Amino acid sequence: MITVCILDDHPMILEGLETMLSKEVDITVVGGFTDHPNCMAFFETQVPDVLLLDINLKNANGIQICADLAKTRATLKVIGVSNYTEPAFIKNMLRNGAKGYLLKNTSKAELVQAIQTVVTGATYLPRSVETILLNDSIGVIAPQKSIPKLTRREKEILQLIGNGMTNGEMAEKLIVSIKTVESHRTNLLQKFGVKNAAGLIKAAMNMGFIA
């Protein structure tokens, strides 16, 4: 029996994934969580075979969670689950230990196949994701760059970056830790598919996020 845990801060997505797997005879969902701390506490008592990990959590960086788990829970196979098709997201998840990457519109058959594949130690990527990575590697530009969906906090930090504030200044203004600001900043770079603050500001201006 393959044991699966799900971490997704959208209850409807969490419930949907649980429902898709509920009738599988060789797969059982042993835990479903909408927040990072409770999921990590669960891992202190039980480590499942597979974690379906939302990489765009409200208060945590899914890519960093993946990297941490690769170091501390070596037997756990992580599959990133996201709406984002930007190559940077996919590559960063794989570089940080993920064994697979699925889009949230995945079918039940594809979800089951991904889980069954990664428990063998192999990597699973659906055809659509493979095509994205191939096009990126040979320099094929997507016909239209999707407008990223930002959380309220990410929008706040994006505005402050546009105002030239440092991580420390933003942390003080928003009354959060510098690590939290850095996490949101990393998410913003990945969502816009850019490498630095200059590229982020330019992309955000082009898309109308900042004036």
NORFEN-V751071 format. One record per residue. N is the residue number from 1. SS is DSSP state (H for helix, E for strand, - for the rest). PSI is psi in whole degrees, -180 to 180 (* if undefined). Layout:
N|SS|PSI, N|SS|PSI
This chain:
1|-|127, 2|E|125, 3|E|137, 4|E|141, 5|E|148, 6|E|131, 7|E|107, 8|-|127, 9|-|6, 10|-|107, 11|H|-37, 12|H|-38, 13|H|-44, 14|H|-49, 15|H|-39, 16|H|-43, 17|H|-41, 18|H|-42, 19|H|-41, 20|H|-31, 21|H|-4, 22|-|-29, 23|-|10, 24|-|128, 25|-|-24, 26|-|8, 27|E|133, 28|E|134, 29|E|116, 30|E|-9, 31|E|137, 32|E|126, 33|E|146, 34|-|-3, 35|-|149, 36|H|-48, 37|H|-43, 38|H|-36, 39|H|-45, 40|H|-35, 41|H|-38, 42|H|-39, 43|H|-15, 44|-|-24, 45|-|-25, 46|-|129, 47|-|113, 48|-|178, 49|-|-37, 50|E|140, 51|E|123, 52|E|112, 53|E|116, 54|E|124, 55|-|-2, 56|E|65, 57|-|151, 58|-|-43, 59|-|22, 60|-|156, 61|E|110, 62|H|-35, 63|H|-40, 64|H|-37, 65|H|-44, 66|H|-45, 67|H|-42, 68|H|-43, 69|H|-32, 70|H|-29, 71|H|-36, 72|H|-19, 73|-|71, 74|-|-27, 75|-|-15, 76|-|129, 77|E|121, 78|E|132, 79|E|117, 80|E|138, 81|E|123, 82|E|162, 83|-|-9, 84|-|130, 85|-|7, 86|-|132, 87|H|-34, 88|H|-40, 89|H|-50, 90|H|-48, 91|H|-43, 92|H|-38, 93|H|-45, 94|H|-39, 95|H|-29, 96|-|19, 97|-|-5, 98|-|144, 99|-|-1, 100|E|167, 101|E|121, 102|E|148, 103|E|153, 104|-|-11, 105|-|18, 106|-|152, 107|-|164, 108|H|-43, 109|H|-41, 110|H|-38, 111|H|-48, 112|H|-43, 113|H|-40, 114|H|-46, 115|H|-47, 116|H|-30, 117|H|-47, 118|H|-28, 119|-|-17, 120|-|-7, 121|-|-7, 122|-|165, 123|-|140, 124|E|125, 125|E|129, 126|-|161, 127|H|-39, 128|H|-39, 129|H|-39, 130|H|-40, 131|H|-41, 132|H|-47, 133|H|-38, 134|H|-47, 135|H|-39, 136|H|-40, 137|H|-28, 138|-|7, 139|-|20, 140|-|124, 141|-|133, 142|-|143, 143|-|-32, 144|-|125, 145|-|127, 146|-|149, 147|-|119, 148|-|146, 149|-|125, 150|-|145, 151|-|167, 152|H|-43, 153|H|-40, 154|H|-37, 155|H|-40, 156|H|-47, 157|H|-37, 158|H|-43, 159|H|-41, 160|H|-36, 161|H|-42, 162|H|-27, 163|-|0, 164|-|16, 165|-|148, 166|-|169, 167|H|-41, 168|H|-42, 169|H|-39, 170|H|-41, 171|H|-42, 172|H|-42, 173|H|-41, 174|H|-4, 175|-|51, 176|-|173, 177|-|158, 178|H|-36, 179|H|-38, 180|H|-42, 181|H|-44, 182|H|-39, 183|H|-46, 184|H|-38, 185|H|-43, 186|H|-43, 187|H|-41, 188|H|-44, 189|H|-42, 190|H|-40, 191|H|-37, 192|H|-7, 193|-|38, 194|-|170, 195|-|-18, 196|-|176, 197|H|-37, 198|H|-46, 199|H|-36, 200|H|-47, 201|H|-42, 202|H|-47, 203|H|-41, 204|H|-37, 205|H|-42, 206|H|-31, 207|-|1, 208|-|14, 209|-|-34, 210|-|151, 211|-|*
